[in-house]
């Protein structure tokens, strides 16, 4: 992603850079086209070749060769793989608003997760990460039945999740 930010580019080019990085990673997991030449330098790092329980949707979404988008999803997955990869989108300073971070992260998640719950949550994650970078103080209060400060149950109350 950072490589894409250092040259004049459109969001589509940034998404292409993100997808190329995902495809590089896919090769480190022993999947995807092994004849494909990695685009970035990180794929040569031996530490990335360790398999750390990658999600099946991420693996299959990249290995099938298609490019998922919000308009043309490649599956109906609403798993967590899209949202867990996009926090860095909100941290890139100097070029984006929280709204832009939302859109870029949603498109990045849609590369592998085609259900709106799979990519909209990713957009929200990046936007929420971006807000403090912009100087916005987040004030969040969560009120679950059976939980209050000083009364922290060891398990989440029933019906909260």
C-alpha positions in Angstrom: 0.0 0.0 0.0 2.8 2.4 0.9 4.4 1.8 -2.5 1.2 2.9 -4.1 1.1 6.1 -2.1 4.5 7.3 -3.3 3.5 7.8 -6.9 0.6 9.6 -8.5 -2.2 7.1 -8.4 -5.9 6.6 -8.2 -7.7 4.5 -5.6 -7.9 1.7 -8.2 -4.1 1.6 -8.3 -3.9 1.5 -4.5 -6.3 -1.4 -4.5 -4.1 -3.1 -7.1 -1.1 -2.6 -4.9 -2.9 -4.0 -1.9 -4.1 -7.0 -4.0 -0.5 -7.6 -5.2 0.7 -7.6 -1.6 -2.0 -10.1 -0.7 -1.0 -12.3 -3.7 2.6 -12.1 -2.6 1.5 -13.3 0.9 -0.6 -16.1 -0.7 2.6 -17.5 -2.3 4.3 -17.5 1.1 1.5 -19.8 2.3 2.2 -22.3 -0.5 -0.9 -21.4 -2.4 -1.6 -19.4 -5.6 0.5 -19.3 -8.7 4.0 -20.4 -7.7 5.2 -19.1 -11.1 4.0 -15.6 -10.3 6.9 -13.3 -9.5 6.4 -11.5 -6.2 5.9 -7.7 -6.6 7.2 -6.7 -3.1 10.2 -7.5 -1.0 8.3 -8.8 2.0 7.5 -12.1 0.2 11.2 -13.0 0.4 11.2 -12.8 4.2 11.4 -16.3 5.6 9.2 -15.4 8.6 6.3 -14.9 6.3 6.5 -18.5 5.1 5.3 -19.7 8.4 1.7 -20.7 8.2 -0.3 -19.0 10.9 -3.9 -20.3 10.4 -4.8 -18.1 7.5 -8.6 -17.9 6.9 -10.1 -20.2 4.2 -12.0 -17.3 2.7 -8.8 -15.2 2.3 -7.0 -18.2 0.7 -9.7 -19.2 -1.7 -10.6 -15.6 -2.5 -7.1 -14.9 -3.7 -6.2 -18.3 -5.1 -9.2 -18.3 -7.5 -7.5 -15.6 -9.6 -10.6 -13.3 -9.6 -10.5 -9.8 -8.2 -13.4 -9.1 -5.8 -15.0 -5.7 -5.7 -18.0 -4.2 -3.9 -19.8 -4.1 -7.3 -18.7 -7.6 -8.3 -18.2 -9.8 -5.2 -16.4 -13.1 -5.6 -18.3 -14.7 -2.8 -20.8 -14.1 0.0 -18.4 -14.2 2.9 -18.9 -11.9 5.9 -16.0 -13.3 7.9 -13.4 -11.3 9.8 -10.5 -11.6 7.4 -11.3 -8.3 5.6 -11.6 -6.2 8.8 -8.5 -7.6 10.5 -6.2 -6.5 7.7 -7.3 -2.8 7.2 -6.3 -0.9 10.4 -3.1 0.3 8.6 -5.3 2.1 6.0 -6.5 4.4 8.7 -2.9 5.2 9.9 -1.6 6.4 6.5 -1.2 10.1 7.1 -1.4 13.1 4.8 -3.7 12.1 2.0 -7.0 10.8 3.3 -10.0 11.7 5.4 -11.9 9.2 7.5 -14.4 8.9 4.6 -11.6 8.1 2.2 -10.1 5.6 4.6 -13.5 4.0 4.9 -13.9 3.6 1.1 -10.3 2.3 0.5 -10.6 -0.2 3.4 -14.0 -1.5 2.2 -12.6 -2.0 -1.3 -9.6 -3.8 0.1 -11.8 -6.1 2.2 -14.0 -6.8 -0.8 -11.0 -8.3 -2.6 -11.7 -11.4 -0.5 -15.0 -10.9 1.3 -18.0 -10.1 -0.8 -20.8 -9.8 1.8 -21.6 -6.2 2.9 -20.9 -7.3 6.5 -17.5 -8.4 5.4 -16.4 -5.1 3.8 -18.5 -2.4 5.5 -17.0 -3.5 8.9 -13.6 -3.1 7.4 -14.4 0.4 6.2 -15.6 1.3 9.7 -12.5 -0.1 11.3 -10.2 2.1 9.1 -12.4 5.2 9.6 -12.4 4.7 13.4 -8.6 4.2 13.4 -8.3 7.4 11.2 -10.3 9.7 13.5 -7.7 10.1 16.3 -5.0 10.6 13.6 -7.1 13.6 12.5 -7.3 14.8 16.1 -10.8 13.6 16.9 -11.1 12.4 20.5 -13.2 9.3 20.6 -15.7 9.0 23.4 -17.2 5.6 23.5 -19.3 4.1 26.2 -20.5 0.6 26.0 -23.3 -0.5 28.3 -23.9 -4.2 28.5 -26.4 -5.6 31.0 -24.6 -6.9 34.0 -21.4 -5.0 33.4 -20.2 -1.7 34.8 -16.9 -0.3 35.9 -15.9 -2.1 39.0 -18.2 -5.0 38.2 -16.3 -6.9 35.5 -17.8 -10.4 35.0 -15.3 -13.0 33.9 -17.7 -13.9 31.0 -19.7 -11.6 28.8 -23.3 -11.4 29.9 -25.7 -13.6 27.9 -27.2 -12.0 24.9 -24.5 -9.4 24.4 -22.9 -10.9 21.4 
